[in-house]
Amino acid sequence: MSVDRLRTAPTRPRAALLALATGLALSGFAAAPMALAAPPAQAVGVDIPYETFTLPNGLRVVVHTDRKAPIVAVNIWYHVGSKDEPAGRSGFAHLFEHLMFQASENHDGEFFDPFKQVGVTDQNGTTNTDRTNYFQNVPTTALDMALWMESDRMGHLLGAVDQAALDEQRGVVQNEKRQGENQPYGQVWDKLTRALYPKGHPYHHGVIGSMNDLNAAALDDVKQWFRTWYGPNNAVLVLAGDIDVATARRKVAQYFGDIPAGPTMAQPAVDVAKRSADTRETMEDQVPQVRIYRAWNVAELGTTEIDHLQVLGSVLGGAKASRLDRRLLHDDRLVDNISAGAYGSQLGSNFVVMATVKQGVDPATVEKAIDEELERLITEGPSAEELERAKTSFRAGFVRGIERIGGFGGKADALAECTVYEGDPGCFRDSLANVAATTAEDVKAAGAKWLDVGSHTITVVPGARTPLAEEPAVTPAPFTPPAPDAKYTTTRSRIDRSTGVPKTASFPELKFPAQERATLSNGTQVILARRPEIPVVQLSYEFKGGYTADLGRTPGTASFTMNVLDEGAGGLGALDFADRVEALGASLGAGASLDGSNAYVSALKENLDPSLALFADMLRRPNFDQKEIDRIKATWIAGIAQEKARPSSVAMRVLPPLVYGAGHPYAIPFTGSGTEDAIAKLTRDELVAFHRDWVRPEGATLIVVGDTTLDEIVPMLERHFGDWRGTGAAPAAIEVAEVARPTAPRVFLIDQPGAVQANIFAAQVIPPTNDASSTRFDMVNTVIGGDFTARLNMNLREDKHWSYGARSSASGTLGQRPWMASAPVQIDKTAEAMAEVQRELTDFADGDRPATAAELARAQAIQTLSLPGAYETAWSVMSTIGGNVRFGRPDDYVFQRKAEIESMTVADLGGVATTIDPKALTWIVVGDLKQIEAPIRALELGEVQVLDADGQPVGR
């Protein structure tokens, strides 16, 4: 449940498809001569076939059949967002999104509850300026339950919305607002929209609304809002997956057909609000470096121009070797990161350039360079090579995106979005065609028309964070919804809702791809899992030597080394290498974790062999150019400063040494980034040494998932990797010593002056992932804090509404695992929230409130019934196989674990309840000490000490 602040992500094939393409571009792959890459093979055609029908009450239904997994995506969009809120009622759309996750007239309890019992995946809801959506993937056999629940909250909600429910969700939403504003740069988007759109424009106010309006929301107002907007004639339902249109017709009519239509509400007229002059402002925030945001109001969704602007954005700053990256990041070294892109919306879109200015650089110099590059692109247009690379990147993103049926940005999202905004579920086809047909002249024309004048620039500078001022309160005019539209009719009810939610009597069996094996000449074991649904092949080369290998080395060496492997390889410079990757539509990179590292490539089937050639160069022949190392070190150090400015990441830096003790392999920032001093002195020789020692084929595993066979892939791998050999003896395995827990609880405070929330963390070590009790503990954690319906979240969010969400989790590690509970809470409830966390853990561990049979059953359902839908994507299969490799598990581990969970009893959970010792917790709280220190000390949870962002004691 969240606010979608940037509305639709870059480009019109919306959240689902080209948004993913843009995501790839923003993380970096772009331009240079096409001749650098092998000619691509014939492109494979891809699409999302669909059928549609409309019920007599106006509910539009779109059906897409995809039988690869026994699951159905249920995705419903209501055509109402913050743009539809009158003055004095800002935030109503998002508030109501939350209320609709509460009880309905025929279901008493959280909306999530029945879904958890059937193993739902990808369930959530979001609100933006233009729409509200709800989505979930359910086993095919649970489709009746899902449709019953969605139809009950559409047609039978208001009787369950009372003052208590309103007050609860109002508090949750207000904490969501605080949580966003408590982050570095967290107030920028609201300031941008206020400046870009005049008062009275539907986009002038933020989606989450003002505190004044949320506080003033009355029960009658909320009910009138529902009657106005949430009728079937203002909704689109998409069913995608293991379903056909005949089944969909019957079931949708059964559950939704008797719901009366609401009024037909007119949509606001398109109003791009193109501005006639440039404006600017400066704001202070608790940030480590200056950041520049420049935004223009541009053409709305559904126009060819927004597609052309997205291509412009990719060339300008949406790829790793884009023009802005080349000049400002690589050549002139003015910024630590930069991006550009178009963000589409119904009434008008935004084009945004964002630059994080390097320390010591004058922001005016950065702005001048941005202006020059934009003007040059508009005047000269992109080169043929730049244009082709941008188009290939978009198409590759589309191909990868259509693997998922639901969730954020799956096929169901694409179909719903097109239907809501354009009345055509297949509008993504037009956008793809527009992108494919875009010419240099189109890019020039779009830039000249929309990116000339009218920008608003916000420069965020380090300083004190001042809460964003509320605009003057407005008394809303009395509002009575129009009468329901008489042109719609209903069908006779076909269900008896008094019998409650339909029971799901059977569930699909877990299926996991068979794994085939081969061994390369270099000693690497190959594991193949075939997934032919989309023409993509993904590979992950798994190595030992993660952050733990930094022991005896400069901290941060492992992560830094792996992250610079793609910064030039095989003699190609960083930019030329990135050009080749993007030209092939590939995605490629490397990284490290606590106990290991890996390198990956995602390749279009048509370009598999040349993509593997680049992958091999990256692994075998990284350049480690000193100039690139120097550039990345500066950006890396700036990134560490950014980590220290964010409450959650500063805790992840400080916590590990406190839990594991100095000198332990895990006593390092869990971000893997090291320290500023360490990175500053890191040498090229150290990177080369780490690469020599740990990135070696002997004993490594290469996981392949996708549209290929062993007969096809092994010869390719032999050609590119078969003669690769490690140099010298492989280093000994890292010994991860066991550590003792503290003998008493400890509390550490980190000051965040002016914070409107405190971020609470409670942690301790537990047995390793391979311990015999590990799965039982995971079930215990599911009950305590590992799910939305777990005790911590139900207490702090749903009961107390002090937090937007409280969670607990344990990482997978070869040594003792770090277990952690966390909760961002409103600042005036910090001590009370800590007391509640302590009480919940104590009651569980001491046996005063052991796990109940109902909690066990829910946890079993969450952990097992979700499995048929959990392996929908090749990436999820690859990650699971990677975990099996890391922890030495058998191929059928997912089945063994499922059987173990299914056989568990409440007594089994009780046997590991004491794994958590509430008397040995290490607490970290990040917040405004002036407001939280005295109340926390008064709790007497343990010795209290104040630390700085480096974990060093602060004198008091």
ZAMARGU-4260 file (C-alpha; in steps of 0.2 Angstrom, whole numbers, plus 5000, padded with zeros to 4 digits):
<rodrens>
0) 5000/5000/5000 | 5009/5015/4994 | 5010/5032/4985 | 5017/5031/4967 | 5025/5048/4968
5) 5032/5048/4950 | 5015/5042/4944 | 5019/5032/4928 | 5038/5028/4926 | 5047/5033/4911
10) 5037/5030/4895 | 5020/5025/4889 | 5021/5006/4888 | 5019/5010/4906 | 5023/5003/4923
15) 5024/4986/4916 | 5034/4985/4901 | 5044/5000/4894 | 5046/5006/4912 | 5057/4991/4914
20) 5067/4996/4899 | 5069/5013/4906 | 5075/5005/4923 | 5089/4996/4913 | 5094/5012/4904
25) 5094/5022/4920 | 5106/5009/4928 | 5117/5011/4913 | 5120/5004/4896 | 5122/5016/4881
30) 5129/5024/4865 | 5143/5023/4853 | 5145/5016/4836 | 5134/5001/4832 | 5149/4993/4822
35) 5156/4989/4839 | 5143/4975/4842 | 5140/4960/4832 | 5125/4962/4821 | 5110/4956/4830
40) 5100/4941/4825 | 5083/4942/4819 | 5072/4949/4832 | 5059/4938/4839 | 5041/4945/4839
45) 5033/4947/4857 | 5016/4953/4862 | 5002/4951/4875 | 4987/4944/4867 | 4970/4948/4876
50) 4952/4947/4875 | 4939/4959/4883 | 4921/4960/4888 | 4910/4972/4898 | 4897/4968/4911
55) 4880/4976/4911 | 4885/4986/4926 | 4900/4994/4916 | 4914/4984/4923 | 4927/4982/4909
60) 4937/4965/4910 | 4953/4961/4900 | 4959/4943/4900 | 4976/4936/4895 | 4980/4918/4895
65) 4997/4912/4901 | 4998/4894/4907 | 5017/4893/4912 | 5012/4893/4931 | 4996/4888/4940
70) 4992/4906/4945 | 4981/4920/4940 | 4985/4938/4942 | 4970/4948/4948 | 4973/4967/4945
75) 4959/4980/4947 | 4961/4998/4943 | 4949/5012/4948 | 4950/5028/4938 | 4952/5039/4953
80) 4968/5047/4960 | 4973/5063/4968 | 4969/5073/4953 | 4951/5070/4957 | 4952/5078/4975
85) 4943/5094/4977 | 4951/5108/4988 | 4951/5103/5006 | 4951/5084/5003 | 4969/5081/4997
90) 4975/5063/5001 | 4957/5055/5000 | 4961/5044/4986 | 4977/5037/4995 | 4968/5036/5011
95) 4954/5026/5004 | 4966/5014/4996 | 4971/5010/5014 | 4953/5009/5020 | 4949/4996/5006
100) 4962/4984/5014 | 4952/4983/5030 | 4936/4973/5033 | 4921/4973/5022 | 4903/4970/5026
105) 4904/4951/5023 | 4922/4949/5029 | 4927/4954/5046 | 4946/4956/5047 | 4960/4962/5037
110) 4958/4960/5018 | 4975/4951/5018 | 4969/4936/5029 | 4961/4925/5016 | 4974/4928/5004
115) 4988/4923/5016 | 4979/4907/5019 | 4980/4902/5000 | 4998/4908/4997 | 4996/4924/4988
120) 5011/4933/4980 | 5014/4950/4973 | 4999/4958/4983 | 4998/4976/4986 | 4990/4992/4981
125) 4995/5010/4975 | 4988/5027/4972 | 4995/5040/4960 | 4988/5056/4953 | 4977/5047/4940
130) 4972/5030/4947 | 4971/5018/4962 | 4975/5000/4959 | 4975/4983/4968 | 4983/4967/4963
135) 4988/4950/4968 | 4993/4933/4961 | 4983/4918/4968 | 4984/4900/4964 | 4971/4895/4950
140) 4961/4886/4963 | 4959/4901/4974 | 4952/4912/4960 | 4935/4912/4967 | 4941/4918/4984
145) 4950/4932/4976 | 4936/4938/4965 | 4924/4936/4980 | 4935/4947/4991 | 4938/4960/4977
150) 4919/4961/4973 | 4915/4962/4992 | 4925/4978/4994 | 4919/4985/4978 | 4900/4982/4982
155) 4899/4979/5000 | 4912/4990/5010 | 4904/5005/5018 | 4895/4996/5031 | 4912/4991/5038
160) 4920/5008/5037 | 4918/5016/5054 | 4926/5029/5064 | 4939/5017/5072 | 4944/5011/5054
165) 4946/5029/5048 | 4956/5034/5063 | 4968/5019/5061 | 4972/5021/5043 | 4973/5040/5044
170) 4987/5037/5057 | 4995/5024/5046 | 4995/5036/5031 | 5002/5050/5041 | 5016/5039/5046
175) 5019/5035/5028 | 5020/5053/5024 | 5032/5056/5039 | 5043/5041/5033 | 5045/5048/5016
180) 5049/5066/5022 | 5061/5059/5034 | 5073/5053/5020 | 5086/5064/5012 | 5078/5074/4997
185) 5062/5066/5003 | 5052/5083/5001 | 5058/5087/4984 | 5043/5080/4974 | 5030/5089/4983
190) 5039/5105/4981 | 5041/5101/4963 | 5023/5098/4960 | 5018/5114/4969 | 5030/5124/4958
195) 5026/5116/4941 | 5007/5117/4942 | 4997/5132/4947 | 4985/5131/4962 | 4969/5124/4956
200) 4977/5112/4944 | 4974/5094/4948 | 4992/5090/4950 | 4997/5104/4961 | 4995/5095/4977
205) 5004/5079/4982 | 4996/5062/4981 | 4998/5058/5000 | 4989/5074/5004 | 4991/5087/5018
210) 4991/5083/5037 | 4978/5096/5039 | 4966/5088/5026 | 4969/5071/5033 | 4966/5077/5050
215) 4950/5085/5044 | 4943/5070/5035 | 4926/5065/5042 | 4917/5049/5041 | 4903/5055/5030
220) 4916/5063/5018 | 4925/5047/5016 | 4909/5037/5012 | 4903/5050/5000 | 4920/5048/4991
225) 4918/5030/4990 | 4900/5031/4983 | 4907/5043/4969 | 4922/5034/4963 | 4922/5015/4967
230) 4908/5008/4956 | 4911/4995/4943 | 4908/5007/4929 | 4924/5017/4934 | 4935/5001/4936
235) 4945/4989/4925 | 4948/4971/4930 | 4962/4962/4922 | 4964/4943/4924 | 4980/4936/4917
240) 4988/4919/4919 | 4980/4902/4920 | 4963/4907/4914 | 4953/4908/4898 | 4940/4920/4893
245) 4925/4908/4895 | 4930/4905/4913 | 4933/4923/4916 | 4915/4928/4909 | 4907/4916/4921
250) 4916/4920/4937 | 4916/4939/4935 | 4898/4939/4931 | 4895/4928/4946 | 4904/4939/4958
255) 4903/4957/4951 | 4887/4956/4941 | 4875/4962/4954 | 4885/4977/4960 | 4876/4993/4955
260) 4885/5006/4944 | 4890/5022/4952 | 4889/5039/4944 | 4898/5042/4928 | 4912/5055/4933
265) 4920/5066/4920 | 4939/5065/4919 | 4947/5082/4920 | 4952/5089/4904 | 4970/5087/4898
270) 4980/5102/4905 | 4999/5100/4902 | 5001/5117/4910 | 5016/5121/4899 | 5025/5135/4908
275) 5031/5151/4899 | 5046/5155/4910 | 5060/5146/4919 | 5059/5147/4938 | 5070/5140/4952
280) 5072/5139/4971 | 5084/5132/4984 | 5080/5122/4999 | 5090/5115/5013 | 5089/5097/5019
285) 5100/5085/5029 | 5109/5079/5014 | 5128/5076/5012 | 5129/5084/4995 | 5120/5096/4983
290) 5107/5089/4971 | 5099/5097/4956 | 5082/5093/4950 | 5076/5101/4934 | 5058/5097/4928
295) 5047/5103/4913 | 5029/5099/4910 | 5027/5090/4894 | 5015/5080/4883 | 5002/5069/4891
300) 5001/5050/4890 | 4994/5043/4874 | 5003/5055/4862 | 5017/5051/4850 | 5027/5066/4858
305) 5029/5057/4875 | 5036/5042/4866 | 5048/5053/4857 | 5053/5062/4873 | 5057/5045/4881
310) 5069/5041/4867 | 5077/5059/4870 | 5078/5055/4888 | 5087/5039/4885 | 5100/5047/4874
315) 5102/5062/4885 | 5104/5054/4902 | 5095/5037/4903 | 5109/5026/4899 | 5126/5022/4906
320) 5135/5030/4892 | 5122/5043/4888 | 5128/5061/4884 | 5126/5068/4901 | 5135/5053/4909
325) 5149/5054/4896 | 5152/5072/4900 | 5147/5076/4918 | 5152/5059/4925 | 5166/5053/4915
330) 5174/5067/4906 | 5172/5083/4917 | 5169/5073/4933 | 5156/5086/4939 | 5143/5074/4947
335) 5142/5057/4956 | 5126/5052/4947 | 5115/5059/4934 | 5099/5054/4925 | 5085/5060/4913
340) 5069/5054/4908 | 5050/5057/4904 | 5037/5052/4917 | 5020/5050/4909 | 5003/5055/4917
345) 4985/5057/4911 | 4984/5076/4911 | 5002/5080/4907 | 5019/5072/4910 | 5035/5078/4917
350) 5053/5077/4910 | 5066/5077/4924 | 5084/5079/4925 | 5092/5074/4941 | 5111/5077/4946
355) 5120/5074/4962 | 5134/5087/4962 | 5152/5081/4966 | 5159/5089/4982 | 5167/5105/4979
360) 5159/5108/4962 | 5149/5124/4959 | 5131/5118/4955 | 5131/5132/4942 | 5144/5123/4932
365) 5134/5107/4932 | 5118/5117/4926 | 5128/5125/4912 | 5134/5108/4906 | 5117/5101/4906
370) 5110/5116/4896 | 5124/5114/4884 | 5121/5095/4881 | 5102/5097/4880 | 5104/5111/4868
375) 5116/5101/4857 | 5105/5086/4857 | 5090/5097/4852 | 5099/5106/4838 | 5109/5091/4831
380) 5098/5077/4835 | 5104/5060/4841 | 5116/5050/4830 | 5110/5034/4821 | 5119/5023/4833
385) 5112/5032/4848 | 5094/5030/4841 | 5096/5012/4838 | 5103/5008/4855 | 5089/5017/4863
390) 5076/5007/4853 | 5085/4991/4856 | 5085/4995/4875 | 5066/4998/4875 | 5063/4982/4866
395) 5074/4972/4877 | 5065/4979/4892 | 5048/4974/4884 | 5054/4956/4882 | 5060/4955/4900
400) 5044/4963/4906 | 5032/4952/4899 | 5038/4937/4909 | 5028/4942/4924 | 5009/4941/4923
405) 5006/4952/4939 | 5013/4962/4953 | 5021/4979/4950 | 5023/4981/4932 | 5018/4964/4925
410) 5007/4961/4910 | 4991/4964/4919 | 4997/4981/4924 | 5001/4985/4906 | 4984/4979/4900
415) 4975/4988/4914 | 4984/5005/4912 | 4981/5005/4893 | 4962/5002/4896 | 4960/5015/4909
420) 4969/5029/4901 | 4966/5025/4882 | 4952/5013/4882 | 4963/5001/4872 | 4971/4987/4881
425) 4984/4985/4867 | 4990/5003/4867 | 5007/4997/4872 | 5009/4991/4854 | 5007/5009/4848
430) 5020/5015/4860 | 5032/5001/4854 | 5029/5006/4836 | 5031/5024/4840 | 5048/5021/4848
435) 5053/5009/4834 | 5049/5022/4821 | 5056/5037/4830 | 5069/5047/4819 | 5082/5060/4824
440) 5070/5074/4818 | 5056/5067/4829 | 5068/5069/4844 | 5074/5086/4839 | 5056/5092/4837
445) 5050/5085/4853 | 5064/5093/4862 | 5062/5110/4854 | 5044/5110/4858 | 5044/5104/4876
450) 5061/5107/4883 | 5064/5125/4878 | 5058/5136/4892 | 5046/5132/4907 | 5058/5122/4918
455) 5058/5123/4937 | 5074/5120/4946 | 5076/5115/4964 | 5094/5115/4971 | 5095/5105/4987
460) 5109/5110/4998 | 5116/5103/5015 | 5108/5112/5030 | 5094/5110/5042 | 5078/5100/5037
465) 5063/5111/5039 | 5046/5102/5038 | 5037/5106/5022 | 5025/5120/5026 | 5006/5115/5024
470) 4997/5126/5012 | 4983/5136/5019 | 4969/5125/5024 | 4953/5126/5014 | 4936/5122/5020
475) 4929/5110/5007 | 4913/5114/4999 | 4898/5102/5003 | 4898/5087/4991 | 4885/5076/4986
480) 4889/5062/4973 | 4879/5062/4957 | 4866/5049/4955 | 4871/5032/4949 | 4872/5031/4930
485) 4855/5024/4924 | 4862/5017/4908 | 4870/5003/4917 | 4860/4988/4924 | 4864/4973/4936
490) 4862/4955/4935 | 4854/4944/4948 | 4865/4939/4962 | 4873/4922/4960 | 4881/4920/4977
495) 4875/4920/4995 | 4888/4931/5003 | 4881/4927/5020 | 4891/4910/5019 | 4907/4920/5019
500) 4923/4919/5009 | 4924/4904/4997 | 4935/4890/5004 | 4949/4884/4993 | 4949/4865/4994
505) 4964/4861/4984 | 4980/4869/4978 | 4992/4866/4963 | 5007/4856/4966 | 5024/4865/4967
510) 5034/4863/4951 | 5052/4868/4950 | 5062/4866/4934 | 5073/4851/4932 | 5091/4855/4933
515) 5103/4848/4920 | 5122/4848/4923 | 5138/4849/4914 | 5156/4853/4918 | 5167/4865/4908
520) 5185/4862/4904 | 5190/4876/4916 | 5182/4866/4931 | 5166/4876/4932 | 5150/4867/4935
525) 5135/4872/4924 | 5118/4870/4931 | 5104/4873/4918 | 5085/4876/4921 | 5076/4878/4905
530) 5063/4892/4904 | 5057/4894/4886 | 5043/4906/4889 | 5052/4922/4883 | 5067/4923/4872
535) 5079/4928/4886 | 5094/4918/4894 | 5100/4923/4911 | 5117/4917/4918 | 5125/4920/4935
540) 5143/4915/4938 | 5144/4911/4957 | 5160/4913/4966 | 5166/4912/4984 | 5174/4927/4992
545) 5161/4940/4997 | 5163/4954/5010 | 5171/4942/5022 | 5186/4941/5010 | 5189/4959/5015
550) 5197/4952/5031 | 5215/4956/5030 | 5212/4968/5016 | 5206/4985/5014 | 5187/4986/5019
555) 5176/4987/5004 | 5188/4978/4992 | 5176/4964/4988 | 5161/4975/4983 | 5172/4988/4975
560) 5181/4975/4964 | 5165/4966/4958 | 5156/4983/4955 | 5170/4989/4943 | 5172/4974/4932
565) 5160/4981/4919 | 5169/4998/4919 | 5179/4993/4904 | 5185/4976/4899 | 5194/4967/4885
570) 5203/4983/4880 | 5187/4992/4878 | 5185/5008/4888 | 5170/5009/4901 | 5159/5019/4888
575) 5163/5008/4873 | 5160/4993/4883 | 5143/5000/4889 | 5139/5004/4871 | 5141/4986/4866
580) 5130/4980/4880 | 5116/4992/4876 | 5117/4988/4857 | 5114/4970/4861 | 5099/4973/4873
585) 5109/4965/4887 | 5110/4968/4905 | 5126/4964/4913 | 5135/4967/4930 | 5143/4960/4946
590) 5142/4962/4965 | 5146/4954/4981 | 5137/4949/4997 | 5143/4943/5014 | 5148/4926/5009
595) 5151/4926/4991 | 5150/4936/4975 | 5143/4933/4957 | 5142/4941/4940 | 5127/4940/4929
600) 5121/4943/4911 | 5103/4943/4904 | 5104/4941/4886 | 5091/4941/4872 | 5091/4924/4864
605) 5094/4932/4847 | 5110/4940/4854 | 5116/4926/4866 | 5133/4923/4859 | 5139/4941/4857
610) 5132/4944/4874 | 5142/4930/4882 | 5158/4937/4873 | 5156/4953/4883 | 5152/4943/4899
615) 5168/4933/4897 | 5178/4949/4894 | 5171/4957/4910 | 5175/4942/4920 | 5192/4937/4912
620) 5199/4953/4906 | 5193/4968/4916 | 5203/4984/4912 | 5204/4991/4930 | 5209/5007/4922
625) 5216/5019/4935 | 5206/5034/4928 | 5190/5024/4930 | 5195/5018/4947 | 5198/5036/4953
630) 5181/5042/4946 | 5172/5027/4954 | 5181/5030/4971 | 5175/5048/4972 | 5157/5043/4968
635) 5159/5028/4980 | 5164/5039/4994 | 5150/5051/4991 | 5138/5035/4991 | 5145/5031/5009
640) 5140/5049/5014 | 5123/5046/5007 | 5121/5030/5017 | 5125/5039/5033 | 5111/5052/5029
645) 5098/5038/5028 | 5091/5031/5044 | 5090/5013/5038 | 5107/5012/5030 | 5117/5021/5043
650) 5110/5008/5055 | 5116/4994/5043 | 5133/5002/5044 | 5134/5004/5063 | 5125/4988/5069
655) 5136/4974/5062 | 5152/4978/5073 | 5141/4980/5088 | 5133/4963/5086 | 5148/4953/5080
660) 5163/4962/5088 | 5178/4970/5080 | 5188/4959/5069 | 5175/4947/5065 | 5172/4944/5046
665) 5154/4950/5047 | 5159/4966/5058 | 5158/4977/5043 | 5144/4988/5035 | 5131/4977/5028
670) 5130/4988/5013 | 5148/4981/5008 | 5154/4999/5004 | 5168/5000/5017 | 5173/5017/5024
675) 5178/5033/5016 | 5196/5032/5022 | 5198/5014/5016 | 5191/5017/4999 | 5202/5032/4997
680) 5217/5022/4999 | 5211/5007/4989 | 5224/5003/4975 | 5222/4995/4958 | 5234/4982/4964
685) 5222/4977/4978 | 5208/4976/4965 | 5218/4965/4954 | 5223/4954/4968 | 5205/4951/4974
690) 5200/4947/4956 | 5215/4935/4954 | 5211/4926/4971 | 5192/4925/4971 | 5185/4927/4953
695) 5191/4911/4946 | 5183/4896/4937 | 5189/4882/4948 | 5176/4877/4960 | 5164/4890/4954
700) 5146/4887/4947 | 5138/4895/4932 | 5119/4895/4933 | 5109/4896/4917 | 5090/4899/4917
705) 5080/4903/4901 | 5077/4898/4883 | 5091/4887/4879 | 5098/4869/4881 | 5114/4861/4886
710) 5118/4856/4869 | 5116/4874/4864 | 5124/4883/4878 | 5139/4872/4883 | 5148/4874/4867
715) 5146/4893/4868 | 5152/4893/4886 | 5167/4882/4881 | 5171/4894/4867 | 5171/4909/4879
720) 5177/4902/4896 | 5184/4884/4892 | 5202/4890/4892 | 5200/4901/4907 | 5211/4896/4922
725) 5214/4904/4939 | 5231/4910/4943 | 5240/4903/4958 | 5233/4893/4972 | 5215/4898/4977
730) 5214/4906/4994 | 5208/4896/5009 | 5189/4896/5014 | 5185/4911/5026 | 5183/4905/5043
735) 5168/4913/5052 | 5170/4911/5070 | 5155/4910/5082 | 5152/4924/5094 | 5143/4926/5110
740) 5128/4937/5113 | 5130/4951/5125 | 5126/4947/5143 | 5114/4961/5144 | 5104/4972/5132
745) 5112/4987/5125 | 5104/5003/5117 | 5114/5014/5105 | 5107/5031/5099 | 5112/5040/5083
750) 5106/5058/5082 | 5096/5064/5067 | 5091/5082/5072 | 5074/5087/5066 | 5068/5070/5062
755) 5049/5067/5062 | 5051/5049/5064 | 5063/5037/5074 | 5070/5022/5066 | 5071/5007/5078
760) 5081/4992/5076 | 5084/4977/5088 | 5096/4964/5083 | 5106/4948/5088 | 5115/4933/5081
765) 5106/4917/5078 | 5112/4900/5072 | 5118/4899/5054 | 5107/4896/5039 | 5113/4878/5038
770) 5108/4874/5056 | 5095/4860/5058 | 5084/4873/5067 | 5084/4886/5053 | 5068/4882/5044
775) 5059/4881/5061 | 5066/4898/5066 | 5060/4905/5049 | 5043/4900/5054 | 5044/4908/5071
780) 5050/4924/5062 | 5035/4924/5050 | 5024/4924/5066 | 5034/4938/5075 | 5038/4950/5061
785) 5041/4941/5044 | 5024/4946/5036 | 5012/4960/5035 | 5000/4950/5046 | 5014/4946/5059
790) 5013/4952/5077 | 5024/4967/5076 | 5016/4975/5061 | 4998/4971/5068 | 5003/4979/5084
795) 5013/4995/5079 | 5004/4998/5062 | 4986/4991/5063 | 4983/4992/5081 | 4993/5008/5087
800) 4995/5016/5070 | 5012/5023/5076 | 5021/5016/5061 | 5019/5013/5042 | 5026/4995/5044
805) 5036/4985/5057 | 5046/4969/5051 | 5059/4956/5056 | 5070/4946/5046 | 5086/4935/5046
810) 5098/4935/5032 | 5105/4919/5025 | 5123/4917/5030 | 5136/4903/5032 | 5140/4910/5049
815) 5128/4915/5063 | 5114/4924/5055 | 5110/4942/5059 | 5092/4943/5065 | 5084/4960/5066
820) 5067/4968/5070 | 5064/4986/5063 | 5051/4999/5064 | 5051/5017/5058 | 5039/5026/5071
825) 5032/5043/5074 | 5045/5052/5084 | 5033/5055/5099 | 5030/5036/5101 | 5048/5030/5100
830) 5049/5024/5118 | 5032/5017/5118 | 5036/5007/5102 | 5052/5000/5109 | 5042/4994/5124
835) 5030/4986/5113 | 5043/4977/5103 | 5052/4972/5119 | 5035/4965/5126 | 5031/4956/5110
840) 5048/4947/5109 | 5048/4943/5128 | 5030/4936/5128 | 5035/4925/5113 | 5052/4919/5120
845) 5046/4916/5138 | 5031/4906/5132 | 5018/4919/5139 | 5011/4921/5121 | 5017/4906/5111
850) 5013/4903/5093 | 4995/4898/5091 | 4988/4885/5079 | 4980/4898/5069 | 4997/4908/5067
855) 5006/4892/5063 | 4993/4888/5049 | 4994/4905/5042 | 5013/4904/5042 | 5013/4887/5034
860) 5001/4894/5020 | 5012/4909/5017 | 5028/4898/5016 | 5021/4884/5006 | 5006/4888/4996
865) 5014/4903/4988 | 5028/4892/4980 | 5019/4888/4964 | 5018/4906/4960 | 5035/4910/4968
870) 5045/4904/4953 | 5036/4913/4939 | 5052/4922/4933 | 5069/4915/4928 | 5077/4927/4940
875) 5068/4919/4955 | 5073/4902/4949 | 5091/4907/4947 | 5091/4915/4964 | 5085/4899/4972
880) 5098/4888/4963 | 5111/4901/4969 | 5106/4899/4987 | 5107/4880/4985 | 5124/4882/4978
885) 5130/4894/4992 | 5123/4883/5006 | 5127/4866/4998 | 5109/4860/4997 | 5102/4847/4986
890) 5092/4851/4970 | 5076/4846/4978 | 5078/4857/4993 | 5063/4867/4989 | 5052/4851/4990
895) 5061/4846/5006 | 5059/4862/5014 | 5040/4862/5010 | 5038/4845/5017 | 5047/4850/5033
900) 5036/4866/5035 | 5020/4856/5032 | 5024/4843/5045 | 5028/4857/5059 | 5018/4858/5075
905) 5016/4872/5087 | 5027/4862/5099 | 5041/4863/5085 | 5040/4882/5085 | 5040/4882/5104
910) 5056/4872/5103 | 5065/4887/5094 | 5056/4901/5102 | 5071/4904/5114 | 5082/4907/5099
915) 5078/4925/5101 | 5083/4931/5118 | 5075/4948/5123 | 5088/4950/5137 | 5102/4951/5125
920) 5096/4962/5111 | 5107/4976/5103 | 5096/4991/5100 | 5100/5005/5088 | 5088/5020/5087
925) 5091/5034/5074 | 5081/5050/5078 | 5081/5067/5085 | 5090/5065/5102 | 5082/5080/5109
930) 5065/5071/5108 | 5069/5053/5110 | 5084/5051/5122 | 5076/5055/5139 | 5061/5044/5136
935) 5072/5029/5130 | 5083/5031/5145 | 5068/5030/5156 | 5063/5013/5149 | 5079/5006/5157
940) 5080/4993/5143 | 5099/4992/5145 | 5114/5003/5145 | 5112/5018/5133 | 5126/5025/5123
945) 5126/5039/5109 | 5136/5035/5093 | 5140/5045/5078 | 5136/5040/5060 | 5153/5030/5060
950) 5148/5020/5076 | 5160/5030/5087 | 5155/5035/5104 | 5149/5053/5106 | 5154/5062/5122
955) 5139/5068/5132
</rodrens>
